[in-house]
Each structure stands twice: as structure tokens, then as C-alpha cells.
């Protein structure tokens, strides 16, 4: 099962056209597979106000001419949600496992995302032909080699889709991703966070300056952690996991967008 992709949030073409353009081949070190992340949740007005001031400092990634590029992700966890529980319980050293498809470029990867106790995010990935719901021998070796878990312990838990806007700093080793139209789904249940922008500023070190972070202070953006996977689990599996530490984050989301929409899938 995948989610029906029905984007509603967008940004004016006149705003996006102010930015210079880079392609995937231009990212180089800006891929930042070993990095630190600073996260923000914004409404669409805050996002547009920030972007209006940043075209001189950032270029915009366009893939096949598109600024907003759809992503599709299948997350895996153990039957008792061990990866979710690590994050919920505040473990400094934790993992995520996912298969991700970049719909515009048609690339698909199996990815391990490791947040270590030095507050760095390290992403390892291998190309795969399609989003798999089971692991072949290559995937098994990859997972067993890059996590402390047994690949046989994992099972698919939820789908996640969104549209991503990516900014690349003109002067610093920094990339900013903005995720819109965020949705989660599993079986016959879907959750949509329409009107929410999930922003990550990706840098080599937290001490580095950032023009985007400077704009967050101007538009009232509040720094704070946000895991799309954990929010998806919390909203899709409310009776299966504890979520005390997610409740304040959900209230913050609802304050920004008014409502988290639950949609039954047929």
C-alpha cells in the first residue's frame, strides 16, 4: 500500500524564481551524510516570509526542473517498536531504518540513519531497485553491518510521503530541507499535516553561522526536535505505543495548522 499523493501546500512561483538553481550533480559535499541538524516547525506564512529574504544567500535545488520534489518512504521497526521507543525515551544513540524513493529522479535507497551520542546524524545508504517490504541478501548484509540489530527483527510499520524543497547555501557547507504535504499511512488509516512546514538545517557543526537560522529568529520559528517517523507512529498506533513525550509536539503542530487530519483509506 502507498498513500494517494494529493499535495495541497505550495509556494508562489514568483517567490521560488528569485533563487539561483543547482542540480543534484552540484551538491557534492552539501549532501552532508555526516552532519548536525537543527529543526523547526513553521506555518506557510512563516516559511514564505523567511524565503523572501534568503534568495541572495541560497540556491534552490531543482530536479528535472521541479523545485518541490515528492518523496515516498517506508519505515521499518521491530514488532514492539524498539526504534520508536529509543527516540521517545530520549536515547542519545538511536537508529532509523527506511526505504526511500525519490519520485522525480526515480532513485530508490535503503537507508540507515544513526543519531550518535555526539549529536551527529550519520546516514548510510545503498541503491535498491524498488521499495522493498522484505530484505534480500544484500539488504540483510547492509542492515546487519550498520546497525546493532538483526535484520530479521524488522518489519514494515508505516508509509510517509511529502514534497521537499531544498536550499543550498552559496557561501557555507549547509543545506536546508523544507518538507510540505507531510502524510503518514498504514493499512486503512492516513494522517495528513496540511499547512505544516518541517524544516531541517543541515550543517557540519552546530557552531557555524546560518542565514536561514537568523531568519527563523525574525519570523518567530522555534527550534525543536521533530521526527516524522515518531509522529507517524504516535498518530497511527495510539494504542500500541506510549506517547507522553510526543504530546507537546503534537500540540505545537496543532497550534500551527489547526488540525491534524485523520482520513480512512478505502
Residue pairs with C-beta under 8 A, 6 or more apart in sequence:
1 159
1 185
1 186
1 187
1 265
2 72
2 159
2 161
2 185
3 72
3 159
3 161
3 183
3 184
3 185
3 190
3 265
4 265
5 70
5 72
5 161
6 181
7 68
7 70
7 163
7 180
7 181
8 181
8 194
9 44
9 163
9 180
9 181
9 194
9 195
9 196
9 197
10 68
10 180
11 44
11 47
11 48
11 51
11 67
11 68
11 165
12 48
15 48
15 51
15 52
16 51
16 60
16 67
16 165
18 52
18 55
19 54
19 55
19 58
19 59
19 60
19 167
20 55
20 59
20 60
20 170
21 59
21 60
21 61
21 62
22 59
22 60
22 61
22 62
22 168
23 61
23 62
23 63
24 61
24 63
24 105
26 168
27 61
27 168
27 175
29 173
30 168
30 169
30 173
30 174
30 175
31 175
32 173
32 174
32 175
32 202
32 203
32 204
33 122
33 123
33 124
33 125
34 120
34 121
34 122
34 123
35 120
35 121
35 202
35 203
35 204
36 119
36 120
36 121
36 202
36 203
36 204
36 205
36 206
37 121
37 200
37 201
37 202
38 200
38 201
38 203
38 206
38 210
38 213
38 223
39 198
39 199
39 200
39 201
39 223
39 224
39 225
39 226
40 199
40 201
40 216
40 221
40 222
40 223
40 224
41 196
41 197
41 198
41 199
41 221
41 222
41 224
41 226
41 252
41 253
41 256
42 50
42 196
42 197
42 199
42 219
42 221
42 256
43 195
43 196
43 197
43 256
43 257
44 195
44 197
46 197
46 219
46 220
46 221
47 178
47 197
47 199
49 218
49 219
50 212
50 215
50 216
50 218
50 219
50 221
53 215
53 218
54 167
54 211
54 212
54 215
56 170
57 169
57 170
57 171
57 211
57 212
58 167
58 168
58 169
58 170
58 176
58 211
58 212
59 167
59 168
59 170
60 67
60 165
60 166
60 167
60 168
61 67
61 69
61 165
61 166
61 167
61 168
63 69
63 102
63 104
63 105
64 104
64 105
66 104
67 165
68 163
68 164
68 165
68 180
69 102
69 103
69 104
69 105
69 163
69 164
69 165
69 166
70 103
70 104
70 161
70 162
70 163
70 164
71 100
71 101
71 102
71 103
71 161
71 162
71 163
71 164
71 179
72 100
72 101
72 103
72 131
72 159
72 160
72 161
73 98
73 99
73 100
73 101
73 159
73 160
73 161
74 98
74 99
74 100
74 131
74 133
74 156
74 158
74 159
74 160
75 96
75 97
75 98
75 156
75 157
75 158
75 159
75 160
75 229
75 232
76 97
76 98
76 99
76 154
76 155
76 156
76 157
77 83
77 84
77 97
77 154
77 155
77 157
77 233
78 149
78 153
78 154
78 155
79 153
79 155
81 157
81 233
81 237
81 240
81 241
82 149
82 153
83 94
83 95
83 96
83 97
83 229
84 229
84 230
84 233
84 241
85 241
85 242
86 94
86 95
87 94
87 227
87 229
87 230
88 230
88 241
88 242
88 243
88 245
88 246
89 245
90 245
92 115
92 116
92 117
92 119
93 114
93 115
93 116
93 117
94 114
94 115
95 112
95 113
95 114
95 115
95 147
95 148
95 149
96 111
96 112
96 113
96 227
96 229
97 111
97 112
97 113
97 143
97 147
97 154
98 110
98 111
98 113
98 229
99 108
99 109
99 110
99 111
99 128
99 131
99 132
100 108
100 109
100 111
100 131
101 107
101 108
101 130
101 131
102 108
107 127
108 127
108 128
108 129
108 130
108 131
109 125
109 126
109 127
109 128
110 125
110 126
110 128
110 132
110 139
110 142
110 143
111 123
111 124
111 125
112 123
112 124
112 125
112 142
112 143
112 146
112 147
113 121
113 122
113 123
114 121
114 122
114 123
114 124
114 146
114 147
115 121
116 122
119 206
124 142
124 146
126 138
126 139
126 142
128 139
132 139
133 156
135 143
135 151
135 154
139 151
140 151
140 152
143 149
143 151
143 154
144 150
144 151
157 186
157 233
158 184
158 185
158 186
158 229
158 232
158 233
158 236
159 184
159 185
159 186
160 182
160 183
160 184
160 228
160 229
160 232
161 181
161 182
161 183
161 185
162 179
162 180
162 181
162 182
162 183
162 198
162 228
163 179
163 180
163 181
164 177
164 178
164 179
164 180
165 177
165 178
165 179
165 180
166 175
166 176
166 177
166 178
167 175
167 176
167 177
167 178
167 212
168 174
168 175
168 176
169 175
169 176
169 210
169 211
172 203
172 208
172 209
172 210
173 203
173 204
173 208
174 201
174 202
174 203
174 208
174 210
174 212
175 202
176 199
176 200
176 201
176 202
176 212
177 199
177 200
177 202
178 197
178 198
178 199
179 197
179 198
179 199
179 228
180 196
180 197
181 192
181 194
182 192
182 193
182 196
182 198
182 228
183 190
183 191
183 192
183 193
184 190
184 191
184 228
184 231
184 232
184 235
184 236
185 191
185 236
185 265
186 236
186 237
187 265
188 264
188 265
188 266
189 236
189 262
189 263
189 264
189 265
190 262
190 263
190 264
190 265
191 232
191 235
191 236
191 260
191 261
191 262
191 263
192 260
192 261
192 263
193 231
193 253
193 257
193 260
193 261
194 257
194 261
195 256
195 257
195 258
196 253
196 256
196 257
198 226
198 228
199 212
199 221
201 210
201 212
201 213
203 210
213 223
215 221
216 222
216 223
222 252
224 249
224 252
225 249
226 249
230 246
231 246
231 249
231 250
231 253
233 241
234 241
234 243
234 246
234 250
235 250
235 260
235 262
250 260
253 260
254 260
